[in-house]
Amino acid sequence: MKKLILVRHAKSSWEHNVIDHERPLNERGVSDANTVSKELKASNLEVDLILCSDAVRTTSTATIFISNLNWEKIRIEFSHDLYDFAGTNLIQVIQNCKNSVNNLMVFGHNHAITSFVNTFGNKSIDNVPTCGVTIIEFDIDNWQDLNKGKTVSTLFPRDLK
């Protein structure tokens, strides 16, 4: 059994004159990341590995989650391959994950996140919002055998307001 926790980065700012990859979180993004991660803490999630896009907005979101969940000792890997909007790289990165990892958390971008959730989960979601969390369980032993799983939980900022 494998568990995948997908997190779309929190709301980013368009106020800065920077390339897309370097856009920071805005005030609402920081607030939502704190709110969602603190709510997630109550679920006592176990994570073996965190994979994160190397974009500023995803690394900032992951940093807030890691701090609020007290996961500083969990291994995190940053990958430019997760700076992916179509979803092809996202699928490949997950399939290439070591099989010793049973509980994987991935911080990424849309449309890749929503597309993945709707392709591999069993619950249709129109759009995973910024800072949205979706948890999918797969009845597999190897990440390479990724197939349709069961969407066991979603947590969106609007659910907490």
N, C-alpha and C positions, 0 to 999 in steps of 0.2 A: 504494500500500500504506500502510495506517494501522496504528499500534500503540497499544493502550490498556493502560495499567498501572493497575489498580484496587487501591486499598488501603483496607481497612476500618480505621477508627481502632483504636488499641490499647485495652486493657482500662481502663475508667474506674472511678472511685471513687464509691460511693454514701454515703460517710461524711460528706460536707459538706452542709449545709443550703442548697443552691442549686437554682435551676431547672435542668431537664435540659440546656439549652443551655450552661450554665456549669460542668457537671461536669468536673473535672480527671481526668487519668490517675492510676491508682493505681501502686503500686510495681512490680507485675508488668507493667503496661502500659508503663512507662518501660523496663523491662528487655527486654521483647519487642520494642519498637520499635528499641532499640539492636541487639539480636541480629539481627533480620530485615534491617534496613537495612545492617548490616555484611556480612551474607551476600550481599545483593543487589549490593553494591559489586563483588564478584568477577565478576559477569556483564557488567560494562561497559555497562550500559544507557545509551542516549541518550534524553534527554527535551528537547522543545522548549518545553513549557509545563506548569505544575502548576496544577491547579484544586483548591480545597479548601473544604469546608464551613467556615463561620465559627464553628462550635461550638468550645469550648475544647479538647475531647478530640481533635478532628481537627486543629486548628491545632498543638497540642502534638505530635501524632504526626508531622505534616508537618515541623515544625521539627527533630525528631530525625533524620528521614530526610535532610533537606537538609544538615544538618551532617555526618552520617556519610558521605554520598555526595559531599561537597564540591561541592554544587550551588548555592551562595549566589548565583551569577550568573544562574541560570535564573529566568525570570519566573514569579511565583506570583500567582494571583488568588484572592481569597477571595469566596465567594458564599453568601448565605443560601439561595439556591435549592437548594444541595446539602445543606442540612439537611433531607433528604428520606428518608423511610422506605419509602414505597410504590414509588418508582422512576420515576415519571412525570417529575419535574423532572430527575432524573439523565440520562435519555434526552434530554430537550430541551437541557440544557446541553451535552452531548457533540455533539449534532447542530448546535448553534449555534457550535461551535468553528470558528475560521478554518481554511481548507483548507491554508494554509501550514504548519500544525502537523501533522507526520507522526507524532510520538511524544508522546502525551498521558498524563500521570499525573493520576489523580483520587483524592482522599482523601474518603471518605464514610462512610455509615452502613448498617447492615442494617435492614431486609430489602431495601432498594434494591440493595445490592451483590450479594447472592446471587441475587436475582431477575434482575438484569441479566446476570450471568455465565451463568445457566441459559437465558436467552432468547437471548442473542447469542453465547455460546460453544458449542463442540461437545462439551463434557465436563460431565456432570451432577455438581454439587457440592451435597450436602445443606445445608451451611451454611458460608459463608466465615467462619472464626473471626476474633475480634478480632486485629488486626494481620496478617491474611491478605492476601497479594498474589496477584492473578490477572492474567496477561498474555494478551491476545487480539489476534490480528492479523486485519485486515479487508482483503479484496481490493477496495478502493474508493479513489477519488481525493478524494471529497467526504464529509465527515462527515455531511452531510444524507442521504446514501445508505446510512446504517448498516443493515447486514443481518447475517445469520448469519456469524460469523467462526470462526477456529480458535483454540482455547485452547492456547497453546503452552507455558505454564508456570504452576505454582502454587508458592507458598512460604508455608508456614504455620508459626507458632512451634513447634508440636508436631513438625515435621519436623527441628527443630534441637536437640532435647533428647535 
